[in-house]
Amino acid sequence: MGLLDDLKKEADQKKAADAEAAKKAQASDETLRALIGPNIKKSYKYLGDLIEQLKVIDKDIEVDFNMPEIGNLKRMKQDEYVIGRIDA
């Protein structure tokens, strides 16, 4: 065999290995989505409901927050609760 034949064979082997790795990664992703997806959706719904209740109550929530290089931040307020959207 010549050099070009060897390179083609090596390239074909790499393509096959890459395709197999991509197939395994996709199967793993699908398995994880099936296992944890429902619980993530439940958590998302729960946090969304919690946010709605906090907006209705509109209670001031203040904390002191110590940042090492900045110092102690006093009476930090929590406000404008938002939960990001998940796409499934």
SERO-4910 file (N, C-alpha, C, O; in steps of 0.05 Angstrom, whole numbers):
BEGIN
 pado doro    nc1    nc2    nc3   cac1   cac2   cac3    cc1    cc2    cc3    oc1    oc2    oc3
  Met    A     17    -24      0      0      0      0     17     25      0     40     25     11
  Gly    A      6     45    -12     21     70    -13     12     88     10     -6     82     26
  Leu    A     26    110     12     20    130     34     -9    140     32    -22    142     53
  Leu    A    -18    146      8    -45    156      5    -66    136     14    -85    142     27
  Asp    A    -61    111      7    -80     89     16    -80     87     46   -101     83     58
  Asp    A    -57     89     59    -55     88     88    -70    111    101    -85    107    120
  Leu    A    -67    135     90    -81    158    100   -111    156     97   -126    164    115
  Lys    A   -120    146     74   -149    142     70   -160    122     90   -182    126    101
  Lys    A   -145    100     94   -154     80    113   -156     92    141   -176     87    156
  Glu    A   -136    107    149   -136    120    175   -159    140    178   -172    141    199
  Ala    A   -164    155    157   -186    175    157   -213    161    159   -230    170    174
  Asp    A   -216    139    145   -241    124    146   -246    112    174   -268    112    185
  Gln    A   -224    103    187   -226     92    214   -234    114    234   -250    110    252
  Lys    A   -222    138    230   -228    161    247   -257    169    244   -271    175    263
  Lys    A   -266    171    219   -294    178    213   -313    158    227   -333    166    239
  Ala    A   -307    133    225   -324    112    237   -324    115    267   -345    112    280
  Ala    A   -301    120    279   -299    123    308   -314    148    317   -328    148    338
  Asp    A   -311    170    302   -325    195    308   -356    191    307   -370    201    323
  Ala    A   -365    177    286   -393    172    283   -404    155    306   -426    160    316
  Glu    A   -389    135    314   -397    118    337   -398    134    363   -416    131    379
  Ala    A   -378    152    367   -378    168    391   -402    187    391   -414    192    412
  Ala    A   -408    199    368   -431    217    366   -457    202    372   -475    212    385
  Lys    A   -459    177    362   -483    160    367   -486    154    396   -508    155    407
  Lys    A   -464    147    410   -464    141    438   -472    166    454   -487    165    474
  Ala    A   -461    190    447   -467    215    461   -496    221    458   -509    230    477
  Gln    A   -508    217    434   -536    223    430   -553    204    447   -573    212    459
  Ala    A   -546    178    448   -561    159    464   -559    166    493   -579    164    508
  Ser    A   -536    175    503   -532    183    530   -549    207    537   -562    208    558
  Asp    A   -550    226    518   -566    251    522   -596    244    524   -610    254    541
  Glu    A   -605    226    506   -633    218    506   -640    203    532   -661    207    543
  Thr    A   -622    187    542   -626    172    567   -628    192    590   -646    189    607
  Leu    A   -610    211    591   -610    230    613   -636    247    612   -648    252    633
  Arg    A   -644    255    589   -669    271    586   -693    254    596   -711    265    609
  Ala    A   -693    229    589   -715    212    598   -715    208    628   -736    207    641
  Leu    A   -691    206    640   -689    201    669   -694    226    686   -709    225    705
  Ile    A   -682    248    678   -684    272    695   -703    293    685   -710    311    699
  Gly    A   -710    291    659   -728    311    648   -754    316    663   -760    339    668
  Pro    A   -769    295    670   -794    299    685   -789    313    712   -806    330    720
  Asn    A   -768    307    726   -762    320    752   -754    349    748   -761    366    764
  Ile    A   -740    355    727   -733    383    721   -758    399    715   -761    421    724
  Lys    A   -776    387    700   -801    401    693   -818    406    718   -830    427    721
  Lys    A   -818    386    737   -833    390    762   -820    413    778   -834    430    789
  Ser    A   -794    413    779   -780    434    794   -785    461    781   -789    481    795
  Tyr    A   -784    463    755   -790    487    740   -818    498    747   -821    521    752
  Lys    A   -837    480    747   -865    488    753   -867    497    782   -879    517    788
  Tyr    A   -854    482    801   -855    490    829   -842    518    833   -854    534    847
  Leu    A   -819    523    821   -806    549    824   -823    571    811   -823    593    821
  Gly    A   -835    565    788   -853    584    776   -876    592    794   -883    615    796
  Asp    A   -888    572    807   -910    577    825   -900    593    849   -914    611    859
  Leu    A   -877    586    860   -865    600    882   -861    630    875   -867    647    891
  Ile    A   -850    635    851   -846    662    843   -872    678    842   -874    701    850
  Glu    A   -893    665    831   -919    679    830   -929    686    858   -940    707    862
  Gln    A   -926    668    877   -935    673    904   -918    696    917   -929    713    930
  Leu    A   -892    696    912   -876    717    922   -883    744    911   -882    765    924
  Lys    A   -890    745    885   -899    770    873   -925    780    885   -928    804    889
  Val    A   -943    762    892   -969    770    904   -964    781    932   -975    801    939
  Ile    A   -948    766    948   -942    774    975   -927    801    976   -932    818    993
  Asp    A   -908    804    958   -893    829    955   -880    837    982   -880    860    990
  Lys    A   -868    817    995   -855    822   1021   -826    830   1016   -812    818   1000
  Asp    A   -817    850   1031   -789    858   1029   -772    836   1042   -775    829   1065
  Ile    A   -752    827   1026   -733    808   1036   -706    821   1033   -696    827   1011
  Glu    A   -693    825   1056   -667    839   1056   -646    821   1069   -652    806   1088
  Val    A   -622    822   1059   -599    807   1070   -574    825   1069   -572    843   1053
  Asp    A   -556    818   1087   -529    830   1086   -512    811   1070   -513    787   1075
  Phe    A   -495    821   1053   -479    804   1036   -450    813   1037   -444    836   1030
  Asn    A   -432    796   1046   -404    803   1049   -389    794   1024   -388    770   1017
  Met    A   -376    813   1010   -360    807    987   -331    814    994   -325    837   1001
  Pro    A   -313    794    994   -286    797   1004   -271    822    995   -260    836   1012
  Glu    A   -271    829    970   -255    852    961   -271    878    960   -260    899    955
  Ile    A   -297    876    964   -314    900    963   -322    909    991   -323    932    998
  Gly    A   -328    889   1008   -337    895   1035   -365    885   1040   -375    868   1025
  Asn    A   -377    894   1062   -403    884   1070   -425    902   1057   -425    926   1062
  Leu    A   -442    889   1042   -464    904   1029   -488    900   1047   -497    877   1052
  Lys    A   -499    921   1058   -521    920   1077   -548    923   1063   -551    937   1043
  Arg    A   -567    908   1074   -595    910   1067   -600    907   1036   -614    923   1024
  Met    A   -587    886   1025   -592    880    997   -621    869    995   -629    853   1011
  Lys    A   -636    879    975   -663    870    971   -666    850    948   -652    853    928
  Gln    A   -683    831    952   -690    812    931   -715    823    917   -734    832    930
  Asp    A   -715    822    891   -737    834    876   -737    822    847   -717    812    838
  Glu    A   -759    825    834   -761    817    806   -752    788    801   -734    783    786
  Tyr    A   -766    769    815   -759    741    811   -766    732    783   -788    739    772
  Val    A   -748    718    770   -752    708    743   -741    680    741   -720    674    753
  Ile    A   -755    663    727   -744    636    721   -741    634    691   -759    641    676
  Gly    A   -718    623    683   -713    620    654   -730    599    642   -741    581    656
  Arg    A   -733    600    616   -749    580    601   -732    556    594   -708    559    587
  Ile    A   -744    533    596   -730    509    588   -743    499    562   -767    499    559
  Asp    A   -726    490    544   -736    478    519   -731    448    519   -709    439    524
  Ala    A   -752    433    515   -749    404    515   -757    392    489   -755    368    486
***
